[in-house]
């Protein structure tokens, strides 16, 4: 595969990851302020929820790694995208700690599938000139999610002022 094609493939994986990461990142700016609207009762629940996906990934990553020996990276990333879309949409409708924990567990699974699938693919196709491209691009999703969440938070506060 030529370098331009490698760069295109890596960019696609990075941008898909960025899009999926936006919903997760938005929670870090919105949930601490609007936790009561999500049916949560205290800030400790917010902290626990924001870490649940990491706790889920620790035991899941070895299994996901083995799963990728049976399925293609594209298949795994497509499954992760669907799960990411579902969890992000669910954040607008969930009420209560139990449902939020479940959604964050599903996001942990999605993130493991997405991150490992993308990295496995990049390991196969990257060259010295394309290394670093994935990390440079996918973090744009974190930036967009946090900025979007902050802007939404600011807009909703301004909209409630008479």
C-alpha positions as CSV (number, residue, x, y, z in Angstrom):
1,X,0.0,0.0,0.0
2,X,1.4,3.4,-0.8
3,X,1.9,6.2,1.7
4,X,-1.0,8.3,0.6
5,X,-3.4,5.4,0.9
6,X,-2.0,4.5,4.3
7,X,-2.5,8.1,5.4
8,X,-6.1,8.0,4.2
9,X,-6.9,4.8,6.0
10,X,-5.3,6.0,9.2
11,X,-7.2,9.3,8.9
12,X,-10.5,7.5,8.5
13,X,-9.9,5.3,11.6
14,X,-8.8,8.4,13.6
15,X,-11.8,10.5,12.5
16,X,-14.3,7.7,13.3
17,X,-12.7,7.4,16.7
18,X,-12.9,11.2,17.1
19,X,-16.6,11.1,16.3
20,X,-17.3,8.3,18.7
21,X,-15.3,10.0,21.5
22,X,-17.3,13.2,21.3
23,X,-20.2,11.9,23.4
24,X,-18.0,10.5,26.1
25,X,-15.9,13.7,26.3
26,X,-19.0,15.9,26.5
27,X,-20.0,14.1,29.7
28,X,-16.9,15.5,31.5
29,X,-18.1,19.0,31.2
30,X,-21.9,18.6,31.4
31,X,-22.5,15.8,33.9
32,X,-20.9,17.4,36.9
33,X,-23.2,20.4,36.5
34,X,-26.4,18.7,35.4
35,X,-26.2,15.5,37.4
36,X,-29.6,16.0,39.0
37,X,-31.3,16.2,35.6
38,X,-29.8,12.8,34.8
39,X,-31.4,11.3,37.8
40,X,-28.3,11.2,39.9
41,X,-28.3,12.4,43.5
42,X,-24.7,13.4,44.2
43,X,-21.3,14.2,42.7
44,X,-19.7,11.0,43.9
45,X,-22.0,9.2,41.4
46,X,-20.7,11.4,38.6
47,X,-17.1,10.5,39.5
48,X,-17.9,6.8,39.6
49,X,-19.8,7.0,36.3
50,X,-17.0,8.8,34.6
51,X,-14.6,6.0,35.6
52,X,-16.8,3.0,35.0
53,X,-15.8,2.6,31.4
54,X,-12.1,2.4,32.4
55,X,-12.8,-0.3,35.0
56,X,-14.7,-2.3,32.4
57,X,-11.9,-2.0,29.8
58,X,-9.2,-3.5,32.1
59,X,-10.7,-7.0,32.1
60,X,-12.2,-6.7,28.6
61,X,-9.1,-5.7,26.7
62,X,-7.4,-9.2,26.6
63,X,-10.7,-10.7,25.4
64,X,-11.1,-8.1,22.7
65,X,-7.5,-8.6,21.6
66,X,-8.3,-12.3,21.1
67,X,-11.6,-11.5,19.4
68,X,-9.6,-9.5,16.8
69,X,-7.8,-12.7,15.8
70,X,-11.3,-14.0,14.7
71,X,-12.8,-10.8,13.2
72,X,-11.5,-8.0,11.0
73,X,-10.6,-4.6,12.4
74,X,-13.3,-3.1,10.2
75,X,-16.0,-5.4,11.7
76,X,-14.9,-4.6,15.2
77,X,-14.8,-0.8,14.6
78,X,-18.2,-0.9,12.9
79,X,-19.7,-2.7,16.0
80,X,-17.9,-0.1,18.2
81,X,-19.4,2.7,16.2
82,X,-22.9,1.4,16.6
83,X,-22.4,0.9,20.3
84,X,-20.9,4.4,20.6
85,X,-23.9,6.0,18.8
86,X,-26.3,4.1,21.0
87,X,-24.6,5.1,24.3
88,X,-24.2,8.7,23.2
89,X,-27.9,8.9,22.3
90,X,-28.8,7.1,25.6
91,X,-27.2,9.9,27.6
92,X,-30.1,12.2,26.7
93,X,-32.7,9.8,27.9
94,X,-31.3,7.9,30.9
95,X,-32.5,8.5,34.4
96,X,-30.8,7.0,37.5
97,X,-27.5,5.5,38.5
98,X,-28.2,1.9,37.4
99,X,-29.0,2.9,33.8
100,X,-26.0,5.2,33.6
101,X,-23.7,2.5,34.9
102,X,-25.0,0.2,32.2
103,X,-24.5,2.7,29.5
104,X,-21.0,3.5,30.7
105,X,-20.2,-0.2,30.7
106,X,-21.4,-0.5,27.1
107,X,-19.3,2.5,26.2
108,X,-16.3,0.8,27.8
109,X,-16.8,-2.2,25.5
110,X,-17.2,0.1,22.5
111,X,-14.0,2.0,23.3
112,X,-12.1,-1.2,23.7
113,X,-13.3,-2.4,20.3
114,X,-12.7,0.9,18.7
115,X,-9.2,1.6,20.2
116,X,-7.8,-1.9,19.8
117,X,-9.2,-2.3,16.3
118,X,-7.8,1.0,15.1
119,X,-4.4,0.3,16.7
120,X,-4.2,-3.2,15.2
121,X,-5.0,-1.8,11.8
122,X,-2.5,1.0,12.2
123,X,0.2,-1.4,13.3
124,X,-0.3,-3.2,10.0
125,X,-0.2,-0.2,7.7
126,X,1.7,2.6,9.3
127,X,5.1,3.8,8.1
128,X,7.6,6.1,9.7
129,X,5.9,9.1,8.0
130,X,2.4,8.2,9.1
131,X,3.1,7.3,12.7
132,X,1.5,9.7,15.1
133,X,-1.3,10.7,12.7
134,X,-3.9,8.6,14.5
135,X,-3.2,10.1,17.9
136,X,-3.0,13.6,16.5
137,X,-6.4,13.3,14.9
138,X,-8.5,11.2,17.2
139,X,-8.1,13.6,20.1
140,X,-10.0,16.2,18.1
141,X,-13.1,14.3,19.2
142,X,-12.2,14.9,22.9
143,X,-11.7,18.6,22.1
144,X,-15.0,18.9,20.2
145,X,-17.0,17.0,22.8
146,X,-15.6,19.1,25.7
147,X,-16.0,22.4,23.8
148,X,-19.5,21.4,22.6
149,X,-20.5,20.4,26.1
150,X,-19.2,23.6,27.5
151,X,-20.9,25.7,24.8
152,X,-24.2,23.9,25.4
153,X,-23.8,24.4,29.1
154,X,-23.2,28.1,28.6
155,X,-26.0,28.5,26.1
156,X,-28.5,26.7,28.3
157,X,-27.5,28.9,31.3
158,X,-27.9,32.1,29.2
159,X,-31.3,30.9,27.8
160,X,-32.7,30.6,31.3
161,X,-31.9,34.2,32.2
162,X,-34.9,36.5,31.8
